[in-house]
Amino acid sequence: MIKLVKKDIIYNFLILLCSLFSIEVLSRVIANSTLVSFAILRILLGLIFITIIISCITSLLKRNVTKFINIGIVTIFSIYSFLQAGFHNFLGVYMSFKTSSQFGAVTSYIKDFFLSFKPIFLIVFIPLVLIILYYIFIDKKINVIVNTVKSIVTILYCLLFLVLSGYVYYLTIVTPIFQNAFQSISNKELFLTASNPSIVIDQYGTIGFVILDVKAILFPIDMKEEYVVRSEEKKQVSINSRVFDDNAWNLLINEEEDGTLNYINQYLINNRSTDKNEYTGMFEGKNLIVIMMESVNDIFINPEYYPNFYKMLSNGWYFENNYSPRNSCATMNNEFSGLTSLYSIYNTCTASKYKENTYSESMFNLFNNNTKTKYTTFSAHNYTEAYYPRGTIHKNMGSGEYFGVEDLGIKYSNEYRNWSNDDDFMKSFLNILDRKTSDGENFMTWLTTVSSHQPYSTNSIQGDKYYDLTKNTNYPSDVRRYMSKLKILDDGLGVLLEGLESRGILDDTVIVLYGDHYPYGISTKNLNKVLEYDTAKEMNAERVPLVIYNSEMNPYTFSGYTTYLNLLPTLANLFNLNYDPRLYLGTDMFSDEYRSLAVFADGSWKNEKAFYDASKMKIKYYSSDEYTQGEIKEINDLIDEHVTLSSSIITNNYFEYLDEKLKEYKEKANDFEETTCPIT
């Protein structure tokens, strides 16, 4: 019996290890990741550790049961790797159990999801096919040979090997040589938190990620000590012409005992403050409409098909290198970032999970608290709360009132492929605007459209309405349906412009438009048939329009690289609102402090000089002007600092805490001044 167990351990171990490691290698082939790296060694060691444990257990069972278990394990991880490849191709991010709430949304457009899969994804099933064929045709012959060979190890040796492989695996996590020179998130932190799925999969493998992902949920790790260390390294920077009374904040910092909260306090109070500039107050006293356009990319820039949007783009400020990075729950998370200038938490439906948070520094609240001009704030979206609880989220961000599709009184369908129309949306918005501003009040509003949402692979009311608009092109059918839906959005923009002009308020209104994300569900191959650049390379798929328009402004094209994170501080400066730039992780795009940089969800970044791929930790240059290794590390560290800081702000509901504490400490500061002031 002992001999049989010893033989089966080796036998099962080798079969399972070869199968699982083959899946990992093939997954890297699909992801175009390097096959020769320390990460591959770490992945192999991790699989050795796991498969030894499994083999020790299954060797005690009957052979047929063991075969069934081995095939089951390989099947599960083959399917998981296949789905991960498809999910990343479809949405641009890897799925995590932390975003399981989005699985239901994916099933709503399951046809589009599977149509987006590439044939190469099927190669992850090769190990599964081989292990099945092996057990059917070769296993019995091998068993005859194995039973004649004397066992060469004992169970004790097996356990010793288990400990040894585990220790070597640990060394690959903590030893500096296994850390990429550009990598800002340590392998240890990735192992403990699984915070960045793209980098975790690259460093630990697809199988390693699912284990670490589950572990992070069951046994969450508080990185508080890491935060405290980082906050001590943050240096004080000079304050410019924007003057702030930090007495109460400094008192709070001196007495706060929570390390994480004080990490945030110290970072923000020392954060760089942008100075006023020639654009400060350019739109002071005007109205503001921000429109986050559903699934809009640069295909929308077409004067023939979409004249209303093109009119605003060509006569306004056009940001030609703007990006809306995809992440989990992209629409709501990107809306959240636009309203707060915070990074959403990469693998979390941030706005929904933390819907009870309040944000005193949000766009709504800056206009609510403006003392120079009184604003009425409200927001609207022409769909239900089936996916995101905007009614709660917007209210807690300071929106005076939120209008969902029922409140708007427009037709909509619960059938996923048939959305409400954006032209109806704009008509309803104008009616609400009449009621909200009947006494001539200024207004600030946030609108999120829906008509151009997928699916595009199937017939729909919106997809068919203007399908013949592109009949003389050779565009694929899904692109043509998408362009039909964009036409409905453009019709809505026409309704808006005409409505504002007829009310005599067009000149006094600033309109900001940006795409929430590119139209996922359409392959990059098909998008490339319309666009002039390759959407499959260097995050080009994330490129979307950003336009700031006022009928009295001079046209201007902004060439710097940017994202929705910079929208709020830019508008705050343009409207000369009373705001503290230190509280935002984005930067006023017209300030001297602005750094041309588009940062993506996995920590990758791009500008005029280069594209840095965080998942592969490689950089590609667009010119001979190259960064030093230290400069790349500096950018990566800053991004990691901001992502870590943002996560801490959100998970700790920091701005609610700060508001309450500053009120308390302002009273203490006032009492202190009164008791120390000399009597005259």
C-alpha positions in Angstrom: 0.0 0.0 0.0 2.8 2.4 1.0 4.6 1.7 -2.3 1.5 2.3 -4.2 0.9 5.6 -2.5 4.5 6.7 -3.1 4.3 5.9 -6.8 0.9 7.6 -7.2 2.1 10.8 -5.6 4.8 11.2 -8.2 2.5 10.1 -10.9 -0.4 12.4 -10.1 2.0 15.3 -9.2 3.7 15.2 -12.6 0.4 14.9 -14.6 -1.3 17.7 -12.7 1.8 20.0 -12.7 2.4 19.7 -16.4 -1.3 20.3 -17.2 -1.7 23.4 -14.9 1.6 24.9 -15.9 0.7 24.4 -19.6 -2.5 26.4 -19.0 -0.5 29.2 -17.4 2.0 29.3 -20.3 -0.8 29.3 -22.9 -2.6 32.1 -21.0 0.6 34.2 -21.2 0.7 33.5 -24.9 -2.8 34.8 -25.3 -2.0 37.9 -23.1 1.2 38.5 -25.1 3.2 38.3 -21.9 6.9 37.3 -21.7 7.6 33.6 -21.3 11.1 34.1 -19.9 11.0 35.9 -16.6 11.2 35.5 -12.8 7.4 35.6 -12.8 7.3 32.3 -14.7 9.7 30.7 -12.1 7.4 32.0 -9.3 4.3 30.6 -11.0 6.0 27.2 -11.5 7.1 27.1 -7.8 3.6 28.0 -6.7 2.1 25.2 -8.8 4.6 22.7 -7.5 3.6 23.6 -4.0 -0.1 23.3 -4.8 0.1 20.1 -6.8 2.2 18.4 -4.2 -0.6 18.9 -1.6 -3.3 17.8 -4.1 -1.3 14.7 -5.1 -0.6 13.7 -1.5 -4.4 13.7 -0.9 -5.5 12.1 -4.1 -2.9 9.3 -3.9 -5.0 7.9 -1.0 -8.0 7.6 -3.2 -8.9 5.0 -5.8 -7.3 5.6 -9.2 -10.5 6.3 -11.0 -11.5 8.9 -8.4 -8.0 10.5 -8.7 -8.4 10.7 -12.5 -11.8 12.3 -12.2 -10.4 14.9 -9.7 -7.4 15.7 -11.9 -9.6 16.1 -15.0 -12.0 18.2 -12.9 -9.2 20.5 -11.7 -7.8 21.0 -15.2 -11.3 21.6 -16.6 -12.1 24.3 -14.0 -8.9 26.2 -14.5 -9.1 25.9 -18.3 -12.6 27.4 -18.3 -11.5 30.1 -15.8 -8.5 31.0 -17.9 -10.7 31.0 -21.1 -13.2 33.4 -19.4 -10.5 35.6 -18.0 -9.0 36.0 -21.5 -12.5 36.9 -22.9 -13.4 39.2 -20.0 -10.1 41.1 -20.5 -10.6 41.3 -24.2 -14.3 42.5 -23.8 -14.0 45.0 -20.9 -10.3 45.6 -20.7 -9.9 44.3 -17.1 -9.7 40.9 -15.5 -12.8 39.7 -13.5 -12.5 39.4 -9.8 -14.9 37.9 -7.2 -15.0 41.4 -5.7 -16.9 42.5 -8.8 -19.3 39.6 -8.9 -22.2 42.0 -9.0 -21.3 42.8 -12.6 -21.6 39.1 -13.7 -25.3 39.7 -14.0 -24.7 42.6 -16.3 -22.5 40.5 -18.5 -25.2 37.8 -18.9 -27.5 40.5 -20.2 -25.3 40.8 -23.3 -23.9 37.3 -23.2 -24.1 37.0 -27.0 -21.9 40.0 -27.5 -19.6 38.7 -24.8 -18.9 35.4 -26.5 -18.8 36.9 -30.0 -15.9 39.0 -28.8 -13.8 35.9 -28.0 -10.9 35.2 -30.3 -10.2 31.7 -31.6 -6.7 31.8 -30.0 -8.4 31.7 -26.6 -9.3 28.1 -27.2 -5.6 27.0 -26.8 -6.0 27.0 -23.0 -8.1 23.8 -23.5 -5.2 21.9 -25.1 -3.9 20.6 -21.7 -7.5 19.4 -20.9 -7.8 17.5 -24.1 -4.3 16.0 -23.6 -5.0 14.8 -20.1 -8.2 13.2 -21.2 -6.5 11.4 -24.1 -3.7 10.4 -21.8 -6.0 8.7 -19.4 -8.0 7.0 -22.2 -5.1 5.7 -24.3 -1.8 5.8 -22.4 -2.5 5.6 -18.7 -2.9 1.8 -18.5 0.4 1.2 -20.4 2.3 3.6 -18.2 0.8 2.0 -15.1 2.3 -1.4 -16.1 5.7 0.3 -16.3 5.2 2.3 -13.1 4.2 -0.8 -11.1 7.5 -2.4 -12.0 9.6 0.5 -10.9 10.8 0.7 -7.3 9.6 3.7 -5.5 12.3 6.4 -5.2 10.9 8.7 -2.6 9.0 8.4 0.6 6.1 10.5 1.9 8.6 12.2 4.2 10.7 13.3 1.2 7.5 14.6 -0.4 6.7 16.7 2.6 10.3 17.9 2.7 10.0 18.9 -0.9 6.8 20.7 -0.1 8.4 22.8 2.6 11.4 23.5 0.4 9.4 24.6 -2.6 7.2 26.7 -0.3 10.3 28.5 1.1 11.8 29.1 -2.3 8.4 30.4 -3.5 8.5 32.8 -0.5 11.9 34.0 -1.5 10.7 34.9 -4.9 8.1 37.2 -3.2 10.4 39.1 -0.9 13.8 39.0 -2.6 14.6 42.3 -4.5 16.0 40.5 -7.5 12.6 39.1 -8.3 11.1 42.6 -8.2 11.0 44.4 -11.6 12.9 47.7 -11.5 9.8 49.7 -12.7 7.3 47.9 -10.4 5.9 50.2 -7.8 3.6 47.7 -6.1 5.8 45.1 -4.3 5.3 41.4 -4.9 4.6 41.1 -1.2 1.7 43.6 -1.4 0.3 42.0 -4.5 0.4 38.6 -2.7 -1.3 39.9 0.3 -4.0 42.1 -1.3 -4.3 41.0 -5.0 -5.0 44.7 -5.5 -4.1 44.9 -9.2 -5.4 41.9 -11.1 -3.4 42.6 -14.3 -0.1 42.7 -12.5 -1.1 39.8 -10.1 -1.9 37.6 -13.1 1.4 38.5 -14.8 3.5 37.9 -11.6 1.5 34.9 -10.1 -0.4 33.5 -13.0 -4.1 33.0 -13.7 -4.4 30.1 -11.3 -2.4 32.0 -8.7 -4.7 35.0 -9.1 -7.9 33.1 -8.4 -6.4 31.7 -5.2 -5.1 35.1 -4.1 -8.4 36.8 -5.1 -10.4 34.4 -2.9 -7.8 34.8 -0.1 -8.0 38.6 -0.2 -11.8 38.4 0.3 -11.7 35.8 3.1 -8.7 37.2 4.8 -8.4 40.9 4.0 -5.1 42.5 4.9 -4.9 46.1 6.3 -1.8 47.8 4.9 -2.0 50.5 7.6 1.7 50.2 8.5 2.8 50.7 4.9 0.6 53.8 4.7 2.1 55.4 7.8 5.6 54.9 6.5 4.7 56.5 3.2 3.1 59.5 4.9 6.3 60.2 6.8 8.2 60.4 3.5 5.8 63.0 2.0 7.5 66.4 1.9 6.0 69.7 2.5 5.6 71.8 -0.6 5.2 75.6 -0.8 1.7 77.0 -1.0 1.1 79.5 -3.8 -1.4 82.3 -4.2 -4.2 80.1 -3.0 -4.1 80.6 0.8 -5.6 78.1 3.2 -6.2 78.3 7.0 -4.8 74.9 8.1 -4.8 75.6 11.9 -7.7 73.2 12.6 -6.3 70.6 10.2 -2.8 70.7 11.9 -4.5 70.3 15.3 -6.3 67.3 14.0 -3.1 65.8 12.7 -1.3 66.3 16.0 -4.0 64.4 17.9 -5.2 61.8 15.4 -4.2 58.3 16.6 -5.5 56.3 13.6 -2.5 55.7 11.3 -4.5 55.3 8.1 -6.5 58.5 8.6 -3.4 60.5 9.5 -1.6 59.1 6.5 -4.4 60.7 4.4 -4.3 63.9 6.5 -0.6 64.3 6.1 -0.6 63.5 2.4 -3.3 65.9 1.5 -2.2 68.8 3.6 1.2 68.5 2.0 -0.1 67.8 -1.5 0.8 70.2 -4.3 -1.6 73.2 -4.7 -2.0 74.6 -8.2 -1.7 78.3 -8.6 -4.3 80.5 -10.3 -3.6 81.1 -14.0 -4.8 83.1 -17.0 -7.9 80.8 -17.3 -9.0 81.3 -13.7 -12.6 82.5 -13.6 -13.0 82.4 -17.4 -16.5 80.9 -16.9 -17.3 82.5 -13.6 -21.0 83.0 -13.2 -22.0 80.8 -16.1 -24.2 77.7 -16.0 -22.6 74.2 -16.4 -23.9 71.1 -18.1 -21.6 68.0 -17.9 -22.7 65.2 -20.2 -21.1 61.8 -19.8 -21.8 60.1 -23.1 -22.4 56.3 -23.0 -19.8 54.3 -25.0 -18.6 57.2 -27.1 -15.2 57.0 -28.8 -13.6 59.0 -31.6 -16.0 57.5 -34.2 -18.4 60.3 -32.9 -16.0 62.9 -34.5 -17.7 63.0 -37.9 -19.3 66.2 -39.3 -21.3 64.3 -41.9 -23.1 61.9 -39.5 -22.9 63.9 -36.2 -23.1 67.6 -36.9 -24.2 68.8 -33.5 -21.3 67.2 -31.6 -18.9 68.3 -34.3 -20.1 71.8 -34.0 -19.3 71.9 -30.3 -15.9 70.2 -30.9 -14.8 72.4 -33.7 -16.0 75.6 -32.0 -15.0 74.7 -28.5 -11.9 73.3 -26.7 -11.1 69.8 -27.9 -8.8 67.6 -25.9 -7.5 65.3 -28.6 -5.5 63.0 -26.3 -8.1 62.3 -23.7 -8.7 58.7 -22.4 -11.4 57.1 -20.3 -9.6 54.0 -18.8 -11.8 51.0 -18.4 -12.0 49.3 -15.1 -14.6 47.2 -13.2 -18.0 48.8 -13.5 -16.6 51.3 -16.0 -19.6 53.5 -16.5 -20.3 54.3 -12.8 -16.7 54.2 -11.7 -15.7 56.7 -14.4 -18.7 58.9 -13.5 -17.5 58.7 -9.9 -14.0 59.7 -10.8 -15.3 62.6 -12.9 -17.3 63.9 -10.0 -14.7 63.5 -7.3 -11.2 63.5 -9.0 -10.5 60.2 -7.1 -9.3 56.9 -8.6 -12.0 54.2 -8.2 -10.9 51.0 -6.6 -9.7 48.9 -9.5 -11.5 45.6 -8.9 -14.5 47.0 -7.1 -17.8 48.6 -8.1 -16.6 51.6 -6.1 -19.5 54.0 -6.3 -22.1 51.3 -5.6 -20.3 49.5 -2.8 -19.5 52.8 -1.0 -22.8 54.5 -2.0 -23.3 55.9 1.5 -20.1 57.8 1.4 -20.2 61.6 1.3 -17.8 63.8 -0.7 -17.7 67.5 0.4 -15.2 68.2 -2.4 -17.4 66.7 -5.2 -18.4 68.8 -8.2 -22.0 69.2 -7.0 -20.8 70.5 -3.6 -18.3 73.0 -5.0 -21.2 74.6 -6.9 -23.6 74.2 -3.9 -21.1 76.1 -1.7 -20.1 78.8 -4.2 -20.6 82.1 -2.4 -20.2 84.4 -5.5 -23.0 82.9 -7.6 -25.9 80.8 -6.2 -26.3 77.6 -8.1 -29.1 75.0 -8.3 -27.6 71.5 -8.8 -29.3 68.4 -10.1 -28.5 65.3 -12.2 -30.3 62.9 -14.5 -29.9 59.6 -16.3 -32.4 58.1 -18.8 -32.4 54.6 -17.4 -33.4 52.8 -14.2 -31.2 51.9 -11.2 -31.0 48.3 -12.3 -27.2 48.5 -12.4 -26.2 51.5 -10.2 -28.0 53.3 -7.4 -27.5 56.8 -8.7 -30.3 58.1 -6.7 -28.3 57.4 -3.5 -24.8 58.1 -4.9 -25.6 61.5 -6.5 -27.6 62.6 -3.4 -24.6 61.8 -1.2 -22.3 63.7 -3.6 -24.5 66.8 -3.2 -26.8 66.7 -6.2 -29.8 68.8 -5.2 -32.1 66.3 -6.9 -31.6 63.2 -9.1 -34.0 62.3 -12.0 -34.1 58.7 -13.2 -35.9 57.5 -16.3 -39.3 57.2 -14.5 -38.9 60.8 -13.1 -38.1 62.0 -16.6 -41.4 60.6 -17.8 -39.9 59.2 -21.0 -40.4 55.8 -22.7 -37.9 53.1 -21.8 -37.7 49.3 -22.0 -36.6 46.7 -19.5 -35.4 44.7 -22.5 -31.7 45.2 -22.4 -31.1 45.9 -26.1 -33.7 48.6 -26.4 -32.7 51.7 -24.5 -34.6 55.0 -24.1 -33.7 57.7 -26.6 -31.3 60.5 -25.8 -33.4 63.0 -27.8 -36.3 62.3 -25.5 -33.9 62.6 -22.6 -32.9 66.2 -23.6 -36.5 67.3 -24.1 -37.3 66.1 -20.6 -34.2 67.7 -19.2 -35.2 71.1 -20.7 -38.6 70.8 -19.1 -37.0 70.1 -15.7 -34.6 73.0 -16.3 -37.6 75.3 -16.8 -39.0 74.3 -13.4 -35.7 74.4 -11.5 -34.7 77.8 -12.8 -38.0 79.6 -13.1 -36.7 82.6 -11.2 -33.5 82.8 -13.3 -31.2 80.8 -11.0 -27.9 79.6 -12.2 -27.6 75.8 -12.6 -25.1 73.1 -12.6 -26.2 69.6 -13.8 -24.7 66.2 -14.6 -26.3 64.2 -17.4 -25.5 60.6 -18.3 -26.8 59.3 -21.6 -27.7 55.7 -22.6 -28.8 55.3 -26.2 -25.4 54.3 -27.6 -24.9 51.5 -25.1 -24.4 47.9 -26.4 -25.4 45.4 -27.6 -24.4 46.0 -31.2 -24.4 42.5 -32.5 -28.2 42.2 -32.6 -31.1 44.1 -34.0 -32.6 46.8 -31.8 -34.8 49.9 -32.1 -31.8 52.3 -31.7 -29.4 50.1 -33.7 -31.8 49.9 -36.7 -33.1 53.5 -36.7 -30.2 55.0 -38.6 -28.6 51.8 -39.9 -28.9 52.9 -43.5 -27.0 56.0 -42.6 -23.8 54.0 -43.4 -25.2 51.8 -46.1 -22.5 53.1 -48.6 -19.7 52.0 -46.4 -18.0 48.6 -45.9 -18.3 48.9 -42.1 -19.2 45.7 -40.2 -22.8 45.4 -39.0 -22.0 45.9 -35.3 -20.2 49.1 -36.1 -23.1 50.3 -38.2 -25.6 49.7 -35.4 -23.3 51.5 -33.0 -23.1 54.5 -35.4 -26.9 54.4 -35.6 -27.1 54.7 -31.9 -24.6 57.6 -31.9 -26.9 59.4 -34.3 -29.7 59.3 -31.7 -27.2 60.9 -29.2 -26.3 63.6 -31.7 -30.0 64.3 -32.2 -30.3 64.7 -28.5 -27.4 67.2 -28.5 -29.2 69.1 -31.2 -32.3 69.3 -29.1 -30.2 70.6 -26.2 -28.5 73.3 -28.2 -31.7 74.5 -29.7 -33.5 74.4 -26.4 -30.8 76.5 -24.6 -30.7 79.0 -27.5 -34.5 79.4 -27.5 -34.4 80.1 -23.8 -31.7 82.8 -24.3 -29.2 81.0 -22.1 -26.9 79.3 -24.6 -24.2 82.0 -24.3 -24.3 81.8 -20.5 -23.9 78.0 -20.4 -20.8 75.8 -20.6 -21.3 72.3 -21.9 -18.7 69.6 -21.1 -18.9 66.3 -23.0 -16.8 63.2 -22.6 -17.1 59.4 -23.3 -17.4 57.1 -20.3 -15.5 54.3 -22.1 -15.1 53.0 -25.6 -17.9 50.8 -27.1 -16.8 47.4 -25.7 -18.5 44.6 -27.4 -17.1 45.7 -30.7 -13.7 44.1 -31.6 -10.7 46.3 -32.1 -10.4 44.8 -35.6 -13.8 46.2 -36.5 -13.2 49.6 -34.8 -10.0 49.9 -36.8 -12.0 49.8 -40.0 -13.4 53.2 -39.1 -10.7 54.9 -37.0 -7.3 56.1 -38.3 -5.3 54.6 -35.4 -4.9 51.0 -34.2 -7.2 50.5 -31.1 -5.5 47.2 -30.3 -2.2 48.8 -29.4 -1.0 50.8 -26.4 -4.4 51.5 -24.8 -5.6 53.3 -27.9 -9.1 51.7 -27.4 -9.4 53.8 -24.3 -9.2 57.1 -26.3 -12.5 59.0 -26.2 -13.5 62.7 -26.9 -13.4 65.4 -24.3 -14.9 68.8 -25.3 -15.6 72.0 -23.4 -18.0 74.2 -25.3 -19.4 77.7 -24.9 -20.9 79.6 -27.8 -18.8 82.7 -27.1 -15.4 80.9 -26.8 -12.5 80.7 -29.3 -11.7 77.2 -30.6 -8.6 75.5 -29.2 -7.1 72.0 -29.4 -5.4 70.8 -26.3 -2.7 68.2 -27.1 -1.7 67.2 -23.6 -2.6 63.7 -22.4 -5.4 63.6 -19.9 -8.3 61.6 -18.3 -11.6 62.3 -16.6 -9.6 62.6 -13.3 -8.5 66.1 -14.3 -12.0 67.3 -15.2 -13.1 68.5 -11.8 -10.1 70.6 -10.7 -10.0 72.1 -14.3 -13.6 73.2 -14.1 -13.2 74.5 -10.5 -10.5 76.8 -11.7 -12.4 77.9 -14.9 -15.4 78.8 -12.8 -13.2 80.3 -10.0 -14.9 78.2 -7.3 -13.8 78.2 -3.8 -11.8 75.0 -3.7 -8.7 73.4 -2.3 -6.6 71.8 -5.1 -4.8 69.6 -2.6 -7.9 67.5 -2.1 -7.9 66.3 -5.7 -5.7 63.6 -7.4 -6.3 65.1 -10.8 -4.8 68.5 -11.8 -6.1 71.6 -13.5 -5.1 71.0 -17.1 -4.3 74.7 -17.6 -2.0 75.0 -14.6 1.8 75.1 -14.7 1.8 72.0 -12.5 -0.1 69.9 -15.0 1.8 66.8 -16.1 0.8 65.4 -19.5 -0.1 61.9 -18.6 -3.0 59.5 -19.1 -3.0 56.9 -16.3 -4.9 53.6 -16.9 -6.6 51.2 -14.5 -3.7 48.7 -14.1 -1.1 51.5 -13.5 0.0 51.7 -17.2 0.5 55.3 -18.5 1.0 57.2 -21.7 2.0 60.6 -23.0 3.8 62.2 -25.9 7.1 60.5 -25.1 6.2 56.9 -24.2 3.7 54.2 -23.3 4.5 52.2 -20.2 2.7 48.8 -19.9 2.4 48.0 -16.2 1.2 44.5 -16.7 4.3 43.6 -18.7 6.5 46.3 -17.0 7.9 47.4 -20.4 8.1 50.8 -21.9 7.8 51.8 -25.6 9.1 55.2 -26.7 7.6 57.4 -29.4 10.7 59.6 -29.8 14.5 59.6 -29.1 13.8 61.5 -25.8 13.8 58.7 -23.3 13.2 58.6 -19.5 15.9 57.4 -17.1 15.0 54.3 -15.0 14.7 56.6 -12.0 12.2 58.8 -13.8 10.1 55.8 -14.8 10.2 54.6 -11.2 9.2 58.1 -9.9 6.1 58.2 -12.2 5.1 54.6 -11.2 5.6 55.4 -7.5 3.4 58.5 -7.8 0.7 56.6 -9.5 0.8 53.9 -6.9 0.7 56.6 -4.1 -2.3 58.2 -5.6 -4.2 54.9 -6.2 -3.4 53.8 -2.6 -4.4 57.1 -1.2 -7.6 57.2 -3.2 -8.5 53.7 -2.0 -7.9 54.7 1.6 -10.0 57.9 1.2 -13.0 55.9 -0.2 -12.9 52.9 2.2 -12.6 55.2 5.2 -15.3 57.6 4.0 -12.6 60.2 4.7 -14.3 63.4 3.6 -17.2 62.9 6.0 -14.6 62.3 8.7 -12.6 65.4 7.7 -15.7 67.6 7.7 -16.8 66.5 11.1 -13.3 66.8 12.6 -12.5 70.2 11.1 -15.7 71.6 12.6 -14.7 70.3 16.0 -11.1 71.5 15.7 -12.0 74.9 14.3 -13.8 75.5 17.6 -10.7 74.4 19.5 -8.5 76.6 17.3 -10.9 79.6 18.0 -10.9 78.9 21.7 -7.1 78.7 21.7 -6.8 82.1 19.9 -9.3 83.7 22.4 -7.4 82.5 25.5 -4.0 83.5 24.1 -5.0 86.9 22.6 -3.6 89.8 24.7 -6.1 92.2 26.3 -5.8 95.7 25.0 
